[in-house]
Amino acid sequence: MVSSDYLTTLRDFYQIPSGVVFWIPSGNERAKDPPEGFFTCYEAFLVYCRMWFPIPGTIVPRFATLGFRSAS
């Protein structure tokens, strides 16, 4: 399980803006079933796929076709 300190380190290192909300699953929550308005982003997406923020506009429409939506 990841800690909030570790998420702070990730946010600083990868320059993830404060508007991106991290949610650590607890209790009966699972990464494979994120809360409404969230999606699961594993560390590997940041490290190996070189994901960056803000998410480029060319990628956002693809997220929509996969059923992802941004939180309002």
Distance bins in CASP14 RR format, pairs under 12 A and 6 or more apart:
PFRMAT RR
TARGET T0000
AUTHOR 0000-0000-0000
RMODE 2
METHOD distances of the structure
MODEL  1
1 7 0 0 0 0 0 1 0 0 0 0 0
1 24 1 0 0 1 0 0 0 0 0 0 0
1 25 0 0 0 0 1 0 0 0 0 0 0
1 26 0 0 0 0 1 0 0 0 0 0 0
1 27 0 0 0 0 0 1 0 0 0 0 0
1 29 0 0 0 0 0 1 0 0 0 0 0
1 30 0 0 0 0 0 1 0 0 0 0 0
1 31 0 0 0 0 0 1 0 0 0 0 0
2 8 0 0 0 0 0 1 0 0 0 0 0
2 9 0 0 0 0 0 1 0 0 0 0 0
2 10 0 0 0 0 1 0 0 0 0 0 0
2 22 0 0 0 0 1 0 0 0 0 0 0
2 23 0 0 0 0 0 1 0 0 0 0 0
2 24 1 0 0 1 0 0 0 0 0 0 0
2 25 0 0 0 0 1 0 0 0 0 0 0
2 26 0 0 0 0 0 1 0 0 0 0 0
2 31 0 0 0 0 0 1 0 0 0 0 0
2 41 0 0 0 0 0 1 0 0 0 0 0
2 42 0 0 0 0 0 1 0 0 0 0 0
2 43 0 0 0 0 1 0 0 0 0 0 0
3 9 0 0 0 0 1 0 0 0 0 0 0
3 10 0 0 0 0 0 1 0 0 0 0 0
3 22 0 0 0 0 0 1 0 0 0 0 0
3 24 0 0 0 0 1 0 0 0 0 0 0
4 10 0 0 0 0 0 1 0 0 0 0 0
4 11 0 0 0 0 0 1 0 0 0 0 0
4 22 1 0 0 1 0 0 0 0 0 0 0
4 23 0 0 0 0 0 1 0 0 0 0 0
4 24 1 0 0 1 0 0 0 0 0 0 0
4 26 0 0 0 0 0 1 0 0 0 0 0
5 11 0 0 0 0 0 1 0 0 0 0 0
5 12 0 0 0 0 0 1 0 0 0 0 0
5 22 0 0 0 0 0 1 0 0 0 0 0
5 24 0 0 0 0 0 1 0 0 0 0 0
6 12 0 0 0 0 0 1 0 0 0 0 0
6 13 0 0 0 0 0 1 0 0 0 0 0
6 22 0 0 0 0 1 0 0 0 0 0 0
6 24 0 0 0 0 1 0 0 0 0 0 0
6 43 0 0 0 0 1 0 0 0 0 0 0
7 13 0 0 0 0 0 1 0 0 0 0 0
7 14 0 0 0 0 0 1 0 0 0 0 0
7 16 0 0 0 0 1 0 0 0 0 0 0
7 18 0 0 0 0 0 1 0 0 0 0 0
7 20 0 0 0 0 0 1 0 0 0 0 0
7 21 0 0 0 0 0 1 0 0 0 0 0
7 22 1 0 1 0 0 0 0 0 0 0 0
7 23 0 0 0 0 1 0 0 0 0 0 0
7 24 1 0 0 1 0 0 0 0 0 0 0
7 41 0 0 0 0 0 1 0 0 0 0 0
7 43 0 0 0 0 1 0 0 0 0 0 0
7 46 0 0 0 0 0 1 0 0 0 0 0
8 14 0 0 0 0 0 1 0 0 0 0 0
8 16 0 0 0 0 1 0 0 0 0 0 0
8 18 0 0 0 0 0 1 0 0 0 0 0
8 22 0 0 0 0 1 0 0 0 0 0 0
8 24 0 0 0 0 0 1 0 0 0 0 0
9 16 0 0 0 0 0 1 0 0 0 0 0
9 22 0 0 0 0 0 1 0 0 0 0 0
9 43 0 0 0 0 0 1 0 0 0 0 0
9 46 0 0 0 0 0 1 0 0 0 0 0
10 16 1 0 0 1 0 0 0 0 0 0 0
10 20 0 0 0 0 0 1 0 0 0 0 0
10 22 0 0 0 0 1 0 0 0 0 0 0
10 24 0 0 0 0 0 1 0 0 0 0 0
10 41 0 0 0 0 0 1 0 0 0 0 0
10 42 0 0 0 0 0 1 0 0 0 0 0
10 43 1 0 0 1 0 0 0 0 0 0 0
10 44 0 0 0 0 0 1 0 0 0 0 0
10 45 0 0 0 0 0 1 0 0 0 0 0
10 46 1 0 0 1 0 0 0 0 0 0 0
10 47 0 0 0 0 1 0 0 0 0 0 0
10 51 0 0 0 0 0 1 0 0 0 0 0
10 53 0 0 0 0 0 1 0 0 0 0 0
11 17 0 0 0 0 1 0 0 0 0 0 0
11 18 1 0 0 1 0 0 0 0 0 0 0
11 19 0 0 0 0 1 0 0 0 0 0 0
11 20 1 0 0 1 0 0 0 0 0 0 0
11 21 0 0 0 0 0 1 0 0 0 0 0
11 22 1 0 0 1 0 0 0 0 0 0 0
11 43 0 0 0 0 0 1 0 0 0 0 0
11 46 0 0 0 0 0 1 0 0 0 0 0
11 53 0 0 0 0 1 0 0 0 0 0 0
12 18 0 0 0 0 0 1 0 0 0 0 0
13 43 0 0 0 0 0 1 0 0 0 0 0
13 46 0 0 0 0 1 0 0 0 0 0 0
13 47 0 0 0 0 1 0 0 0 0 0 0
13 52 0 0 0 0 0 1 0 0 0 0 0
14 20 0 0 0 0 1 0 0 0 0 0 0
14 22 0 0 0 0 0 1 0 0 0 0 0
14 41 0 0 0 0 0 1 0 0 0 0 0
14 43 0 0 0 0 1 0 0 0 0 0 0
14 45 0 0 0 0 0 1 0 0 0 0 0
14 46 1 0 1 0 0 0 0 0 0 0 0
14 47 0 0 0 0 1 0 0 0 0 0 0
14 49 0 0 0 0 0 1 0 0 0 0 0
14 50 0 0 0 0 1 0 0 0 0 0 0
14 51 0 0 0 0 1 0 0 0 0 0 0
14 52 1 0 0 1 0 0 0 0 0 0 0
14 53 1 0 0 1 0 0 0 0 0 0 0
15 46 0 0 0 0 0 1 0 0 0 0 0
15 51 0 0 0 0 0 1 0 0 0 0 0
15 52 1 0 0 1 0 0 0 0 0 0 0
15 53 1 0 0 1 0 0 0 0 0 0 0
15 54 0 0 0 0 0 1 0 0 0 0 0
16 22 0 0 0 0 1 0 0 0 0 0 0
16 41 0 0 0 0 1 0 0 0 0 0 0
16 43 0 0 0 0 0 1 0 0 0 0 0
16 45 0 0 0 0 0 1 0 0 0 0 0
16 46 1 0 0 1 0 0 0 0 0 0 0
16 51 0 0 0 0 1 0 0 0 0 0 0
16 52 0 0 0 0 1 0 0 0 0 0 0
16 53 1 0 1 0 0 0 0 0 0 0 0
16 54 0 0 0 0 1 0 0 0 0 0 0
16 55 0 0 0 0 0 1 0 0 0 0 0
17 52 0 0 0 0 0 1 0 0 0 0 0
17 53 1 0 1 0 0 0 0 0 0 0 0
17 54 1 0 0 1 0 0 0 0 0 0 0
17 55 0 0 0 0 0 1 0 0 0 0 0
18 53 0 0 0 0 0 1 0 0 0 0 0
19 53 0 0 0 0 1 0 0 0 0 0 0
19 54 0 0 0 0 1 0 0 0 0 0 0
19 55 0 0 0 0 0 1 0 0 0 0 0
19 70 0 0 0 0 0 1 0 0 0 0 0
19 71 0 0 0 0 1 0 0 0 0 0 0
20 38 0 0 0 0 0 1 0 0 0 0 0
20 39 0 0 0 0 0 1 0 0 0 0 0
20 41 0 0 0 0 1 0 0 0 0 0 0
20 46 0 0 0 0 0 1 0 0 0 0 0
20 51 0 0 0 0 0 1 0 0 0 0 0
20 52 0 0 0 0 0 1 0 0 0 0 0
20 53 1 0 0 1 0 0 0 0 0 0 0
20 54 0 0 0 0 1 0 0 0 0 0 0
20 55 0 0 0 0 1 0 0 0 0 0 0
20 70 0 0 0 0 0 1 0 0 0 0 0
20 71 0 0 0 0 1 0 0 0 0 0 0
21 34 0 0 0 0 0 1 0 0 0 0 0
21 35 0 0 0 0 0 1 0 0 0 0 0
21 37 0 0 0 0 1 0 0 0 0 0 0
21 38 1 0 0 1 0 0 0 0 0 0 0
21 39 0 0 0 0 0 1 0 0 0 0 0
21 41 0 0 0 0 0 1 0 0 0 0 0
21 70 0 0 0 0 0 1 0 0 0 0 0
21 71 1 0 0 1 0 0 0 0 0 0 0
22 34 0 0 0 0 0 1 0 0 0 0 0
22 38 0 0 0 0 1 0 0 0 0 0 0
22 39 0 0 0 0 0 1 0 0 0 0 0
22 40 0 0 0 0 0 1 0 0 0 0 0
22 41 0 0 0 0 1 0 0 0 0 0 0
22 43 0 0 0 0 0 1 0 0 0 0 0
22 46 0 0 0 0 0 1 0 0 0 0 0
23 29 0 0 0 0 1 0 0 0 0 0 0
23 30 0 0 0 0 0 1 0 0 0 0 0
23 31 0 0 0 0 1 0 0 0 0 0 0
23 33 0 0 0 0 0 1 0 0 0 0 0
23 34 1 0 0 1 0 0 0 0 0 0 0
23 35 1 0 0 1 0 0 0 0 0 0 0
23 36 0 0 0 0 0 1 0 0 0 0 0
23 37 0 0 0 0 1 0 0 0 0 0 0
23 38 1 0 1 0 0 0 0 0 0 0 0
23 39 0 0 0 0 0 1 0 0 0 0 0
23 40 0 0 0 0 1 0 0 0 0 0 0
23 41 0 0 0 0 0 1 0 0 0 0 0
23 71 0 0 0 0 0 1 0 0 0 0 0
24 30 0 0 0 0 0 1 0 0 0 0 0
24 31 0 0 0 0 1 0 0 0 0 0 0
24 34 0 0 0 0 0 1 0 0 0 0 0
24 35 0 0 0 0 0 1 0 0 0 0 0
24 38 0 0 0 0 0 1 0 0 0 0 0
24 40 0 0 0 0 0 1 0 0 0 0 0
25 31 1 0 1 0 0 0 0 0 0 0 0
25 32 0 0 0 0 1 0 0 0 0 0 0
25 33 0 0 0 0 1 0 0 0 0 0 0
25 34 0 0 0 0 1 0 0 0 0 0 0
25 35 0 0 0 0 1 0 0 0 0 0 0
25 38 0 0 0 0 0 1 0 0 0 0 0
25 40 0 0 0 0 1 0 0 0 0 0 0
26 35 0 0 0 0 0 1 0 0 0 0 0
29 35 1 0 0 1 0 0 0 0 0 0 0
29 38 0 0 0 0 0 1 0 0 0 0 0
29 40 0 0 0 0 0 1 0 0 0 0 0
30 40 0 0 0 0 1 0 0 0 0 0 0
31 38 0 0 0 0 1 0 0 0 0 0 0
31 39 0 0 0 0 1 0 0 0 0 0 0
31 40 1 0 1 0 0 0 0 0 0 0 0
31 41 0 0 0 0 1 0 0 0 0 0 0
31 42 1 0 0 1 0 0 0 0 0 0 0
31 43 0 0 0 0 0 1 0 0 0 0 0
32 39 0 0 0 0 0 1 0 0 0 0 0
32 40 1 0 0 1 0 0 0 0 0 0 0
32 42 0 0 0 0 0 1 0 0 0 0 0
33 39 0 0 0 0 0 1 0 0 0 0 0
33 40 0 0 0 0 1 0 0 0 0 0 0
34 40 1 0 1 0 0 0 0 0 0 0 0
34 41 0 0 0 0 1 0 0 0 0 0 0
34 42 0 0 0 0 0 1 0 0 0 0 0
34 68 0 0 0 0 0 1 0 0 0 0 0
34 69 0 0 0 0 0 1 0 0 0 0 0
34 71 0 0 0 0 0 1 0 0 0 0 0
35 71 0 0 0 0 1 0 0 0 0 0 0
36 68 0 0 0 0 0 1 0 0 0 0 0
36 69 0 0 0 0 1 0 0 0 0 0 0
36 71 0 0 0 0 1 0 0 0 0 0 0
36 72 0 0 0 0 0 1 0 0 0 0 0
37 63 0 0 0 0 0 1 0 0 0 0 0
37 67 0 0 0 0 0 1 0 0 0 0 0
37 68 0 0 0 0 1 0 0 0 0 0 0
37 69 1 0 0 1 0 0 0 0 0 0 0
37 70 1 0 0 1 0 0 0 0 0 0 0
37 71 1 0 1 0 0 0 0 0 0 0 0
37 72 0 0 0 0 1 0 0 0 0 0 0
38 68 0 0 0 0 1 0 0 0 0 0 0
38 69 0 0 0 0 0 1 0 0 0 0 0
38 70 0 0 0 0 0 1 0 0 0 0 0
38 71 1 0 0 1 0 0 0 0 0 0 0
39 45 0 0 0 0 0 1 0 0 0 0 0
39 51 0 0 0 0 0 1 0 0 0 0 0
39 55 0 0 0 0 0 1 0 0 0 0 0
39 63 0 0 0 0 1 0 0 0 0 0 0
39 64 0 0 0 0 0 1 0 0 0 0 0
39 66 0 0 0 0 1 0 0 0 0 0 0
39 67 0 0 0 0 1 0 0 0 0 0 0
39 68 1 0 1 0 0 0 0 0 0 0 0
39 69 0 0 0 0 1 0 0 0 0 0 0
39 70 0 0 0 0 1 0 0 0 0 0 0
39 71 0 0 0 0 1 0 0 0 0 0 0
40 68 0 0 0 0 0 1 0 0 0 0 0
41 47 0 0 0 0 0 1 0 0 0 0 0
41 49 0 0 0 0 1 0 0 0 0 0 0
41 51 1 0 0 1 0 0 0 0 0 0 0
41 53 0 0 0 0 0 1 0 0 0 0 0
41 55 0 0 0 0 0 1 0 0 0 0 0
41 63 0 0 0 0 0 1 0 0 0 0 0
41 68 0 0 0 0 0 1 0 0 0 0 0
42 48 0 0 0 0 1 0 0 0 0 0 0
42 49 0 0 0 0 1 0 0 0 0 0 0
42 51 0 0 0 0 0 1 0 0 0 0 0
43 49 0 0 0 0 0 1 0 0 0 0 0
43 51 0 0 0 0 0 1 0 0 0 0 0
44 50 0 0 0 0 0 1 0 0 0 0 0
44 51 0 0 0 0 1 0 0 0 0 0 0
45 51 1 0 1 0 0 0 0 0 0 0 0
45 52 0 0 0 0 0 1 0 0 0 0 0
45 53 0 0 0 0 0 1 0 0 0 0 0
45 55 0 0 0 0 0 1 0 0 0 0 0
45 59 0 0 0 0 0 1 0 0 0 0 0
46 52 0 0 0 0 1 0 0 0 0 0 0
46 53 0 0 0 0 1 0 0 0 0 0 0
46 55 0 0 0 0 0 1 0 0 0 0 0
49 55 0 0 0 0 0 1 0 0 0 0 0
49 59 0 0 0 0 0 1 0 0 0 0 0
50 56 0 0 0 0 0 1 0 0 0 0 0
51 59 0 0 0 0 1 0 0 0 0 0 0
51 63 0 0 0 0 0 1 0 0 0 0 0
52 59 0 0 0 0 0 1 0 0 0 0 0
53 59 0 0 0 0 0 1 0 0 0 0 0
54 60 0 0 0 0 1 0 0 0 0 0 0
54 70 0 0 0 0 0 1 0 0 0 0 0
55 61 0 0 0 0 0 1 0 0 0 0 0
55 62 0 0 0 0 0 1 0 0 0 0 0
55 63 1 0 0 1 0 0 0 0 0 0 0
55 64 0 0 0 0 0 1 0 0 0 0 0
55 68 0 0 0 0 0 1 0 0 0 0 0
55 70 0 0 0 0 1 0 0 0 0 0 0
56 62 0 0 0 0 0 1 0 0 0 0 0
56 63 0 0 0 0 0 1 0 0 0 0 0
57 63 0 0 0 0 1 0 0 0 0 0 0
57 64 0 0 0 0 0 1 0 0 0 0 0
57 70 0 0 0 0 0 1 0 0 0 0 0
59 65 0 0 0 0 0 1 0 0 0 0 0
59 66 0 0 0 0 0 1 0 0 0 0 0
59 68 0 0 0 0 0 1 0 0 0 0 0
59 70 0 0 0 0 0 1 0 0 0 0 0
60 66 0 0 0 0 0 1 0 0 0 0 0
60 67 0 0 0 0 0 1 0 0 0 0 0
60 68 0 0 0 0 1 0 0 0 0 0 0
60 69 0 0 0 0 1 0 0 0 0 0 0
60 70 1 0 0 1 0 0 0 0 0 0 0
61 67 0 0 0 0 0 1 0 0 0 0 0
61 68 0 0 0 0 0 1 0 0 0 0 0
61 69 0 0 0 0 0 1 0 0 0 0 0
61 70 0 0 0 0 0 1 0 0 0 0 0
62 68 0 0 0 0 1 0 0 0 0 0 0
63 69 1 0 0 1 0 0 0 0 0 0 0
63 70 0 0 0 0 1 0 0 0 0 0 0
64 70 0 0 0 0 1 0 0 0 0 0 0
END
